[in-house]
Amino acid sequence: MSVGSTGTAAAVPAPAAASRLRRAGRPLLLLALPAVVVLGVFFVVPALRLAWLSVSTPELGVGNYTGLATDGVVVTVVLRTLGMAAVVTVLCVLCAYPYAYLMTIVGPRWRAVLTALVLLPFWTSLMARTFAWVVLLQDTGVVNALLGAVGLGPMRLLGTTAGVTVAMAQVMLPFMVLPVYSAMRGIDRRLVDAAMGLGATPVVAFLRVYLPLSLRGVAAGATLVMVLSLGFYVTPSLVGSPQQSMLAQLISVQVNQLVDFGAAGALAVTLLVVTLVLVAGVQRLTRTGGAPTTLVGGAGS
């Protein structure tokens, strides 16, 4: 009887304790208020304004959206933007993953050097880096000189899709390295040792244990790079040509040259919707839990 009474007594205060915790946490929500205000003023309000312009200019309706859907040039630019962003993301993953892995296995001194190399692009202007790529990718530039030295050049790089892709990947690379490195730092390497102790080879242990545990960082970095690439403007404008125009450049043309705010608003809303769908899809794919135990057991088998 006493045991049951004790269990009941212990269970009764739980809702009250949870309520006290919620009340105690409410003042902390005030800390987020400035960020919410800034986000609302500088993002939500302009986004709503663009959405309204897209359905009200030049007349009320969805004419701007139907016009974009039936315009071959717009469809081509949207597909080119998605394709370019996807290629840049893949290149960043291929370059950032081994680099981030190297950062986790070297000593503190070399880790500091590698971290500084990653952060170095943030210490220079984006315009300066972009103009540097313009110089490097010229027909008589350093890249073509190196390609010619190995018998692969010279070739036209400035104003081409390949040149824009390389320049964008270099700019976006730090946004991939940092999330992947952050995820790798939290991985317990004893899990890999346990998998190898259960009979897995180093390659199998890496593929079945380490790689799945690091995918959250890869997904975070890939989402960040993809989203930034979708709306990138400076580098494609300077390194590319009108034949490689992306969605941000098309929006600029609609506003600055054609003064068509309705079409520009429709394009901006389309870009926002694509970005939100992409982020939601990545979050859904990465919403898993309890992987380490299963993975170690699978590696042992």
N, C-alpha and C positions, 0 to 999 in steps of 0.2 A: 504494500500500500504506500509505504514511504517512498519506494522507488518511483512509482507512478506519479506520486505527488511532486517529487523532485523534478521529474521530466516535464510535467505540466507547468510547474513554476518556472522552469528554465525556458520553456517555449513561449510563455506568455509575454515576456518583455521584448521579444524579438521585433514585433511591429513598432513598438514604442522606440526602441533603439534605432531602427531604420528611419523613423520619422525625425528623431533628434539629429541624425546624421544629415538628412536632407535639409533641415533648418539651418544647421551649422554651415552647410555648403552654399547656401544661397548668397551670403555676402561675397563669396569668392566669384560668383557670376558677374558681379559689378566690375571685376577686373577686365572682363571681355567686352564691356560696354563701349569703350573708345574704338576698339577694332570693329565692332558691329556698326557703329555710326559711320566710321570711315568707309567701310565696305558698302553700306547702304547709299551714302552720298556719292561716292566716286565710281561705283560699279552698278548697283541695282537700279538706281534712278536713270543713269545714261542708257542702260540696257533696255529698260522699259520705254524710254523715249525713242530709241531706235526701233523697237518692236512696233510702237504706235506709228512712227513714220512709214514703216514698211507696209502698213495696211491702210494708211490714210493719205499718202502722197503718190500720185497727183489726185487720186480720188479714192473713196472708201471702198475697200474690197481686197481680194487676194491676187489682184492682177500682177503685182510685182513678182510674186512667187511663181505664178503660172508662166510669166514671161521668162523667168530665169530657168525654169524646168524645160522650156522649149527652145532656149537659146543654146545652140551648139557650142559657142565660144565659152559660155559660162560653165556648161557641163564639162568641157575639156579642161578648163582651169581648175575646177573643183577636183576632178579625178587626178590631174597632175599634182595638185597640192597634197592630196591624200597619199599618192604614190611616193612623192618626194619625202614627205614626213615619215612614211614607213621605211623607206630605204635608209634615211639618216638615222632612224631609231635602231635599225638592225646593225648598221656600221658602228654606232656608239656602243651597243651591247657587245659586239665582237671585240672591240678595242678596250672597253672599260672592264669587262669581267676579269681577264687575266691580270690587268693592271691592279685592280682592287684586291685580287687574290695575292698578288705579290706584296702588296702593302701589309697584309696580315701575317706574312711569314718572315719578313725581314726584321732586323733589329730596330730599336728605337731611333737610332741616328738615320738610317736609310729610310725609315718610315717618315721621318720629318722631312727629308729631302723630297720623297715622292709626293707627300702632301703639299709641299710648297709648289711643286711643279703643277699639281692640279689646280691650286688656288691662284697661280700666277696669271691666268687669263682674266680673272676678276679684278686684277690690279691695273689693267690697261683698258683703254676705251674700246668699245665695240667698233666704232668707226675706224680707229687706228688699226685694229686687227683685220678688218675687212679690206681696207686699202692695202695692207700688207699682202693679202691674198691676191689682190688685183695686180700687184707688182710681181708676185711669185708666179702667177699663172699666165703672164703675158707670153706671146710667141717667142720672145727672146729672154724669158725669165729663167729663174733658177730651176724650176721644175722641168721645163722643157730641156734645159741644158743637161740635167741628170738623166732624163729619158733618152736624150740623144747619145749620151755616153755609154749607155747599155744597149743601144740599138733599137729602142722603142719609140723614138721621136725623131724630129719634133712633131707635135700634134697640137691642134687647136683646143685649148682648155678654157680660156676666158670667154665668157658669153655662152657657155654650153651647160647642159644638165650635169655632166660629170664635174665640172668646176664648181658649180653651185652646191652639189652634194658634198664634195670634199670640204669646202669652206664652212658649210653649215654644220657638218659633223664635228669639225674642230671646235667650233664655237659651242656646240651643245655637249661636248664630251664631259666637262666637269659635272654637269647636271646628272650624268649617268654614273660617274665614278663614285661620287659621294654617297648616294643612297645604297649602292651595291656594297661599298666598303662598310657602311654602318650595319648592314644586315650580316655581313660576314664576321664582323667583330663579335657579334652576339652568339655565334655558333660554337657549341662546345665540341672541340676536336676529339674529345674522348668518345663521342658517338662514332666517329669514323674508325677510331682504334678498336672499338667494340665490334663493329661490323667486320673488320679485318680479322679480329680474334675469332669470329664465328665462321670464318672460312672465305670471306669475300676478298677478291683481289683489290689492289689499290684503285684501279679504274672503276670496278663495280662499286666499291665503297664510296667513291666520289660521286658517281652517277646516281646511286640509290639513296645516299644519305646527305652528303654535303650540298650537292646541286639543288635538290628540292628545298632544303632549308634556306638557301640563299635566293630562292625565286621571288620572295616577297620584296627584297631589295631591287631585284631586276625589274619586277613589275612596277614598283614605285618610280624608278629611274626612267623606264621606258615610257610610262605615262607622262612624266614631266617633259621628257624630250619630245614626245609626239605632240603634246599640247602646244609647247612653245614653237615647234616647227610649223604647225598648222597656221599660226598667225605671224610667222616671221616675215619681216619686211626689208630691213636694211641690207643684209647680205645678199639675198636674191636680187635686189634692185641694182646693187653695185657690181656684183660678180657676174650676174646673169644678163639676159637680154630680153626684149619683149616676147620672144618666142618661148621663154621659160617663165613667163609671168605666173605668179601664184595668187592665191585668193586675196591676201592683204594688198597686193599691188592693184588688183582689179577694183577693190573697194576704194583705193586712193584715186584711181582714174574716174570712178563714178562720182566721187565727191569734188575733186579739184578741177577736173577737165569738163565732165559732162554735167556737173551740178545736179545730179539725179539722186537726191537723198532717199527717195523711196526705194530704188533699186539697191543703193548702198546699204540701207537698213535691212533689206531682205537678205542680202549677202552676209551681213554681220550676224543676223539672227541664225542663218543657216550654219555659219561657222560655230556659233555658240552651241547650237543643238548638237552638231557633230561632236564637239568637244565633250559635252555633258554625257552623250551616249557612250563615248569612248571611255571616260572615267568610270561611269557606272558599270560598264562591261568588265573593266579590269578589276574593280572592287568585287564584283560578283565571282569572278574566276579565282580570286585570291582569298575568298572567304572560307578558309579551311582551318582545321585545328587538329591537334592530337597526332601530328605526322611523325614525330621523331621515333616513338616506340614502334610504330608499324614499319617504318623505313628500316630500322635496325634489324628487326626480325626478318623483313624481306631480303635484306642484304645477306643475312646469314644463310637463308635458304638458297 
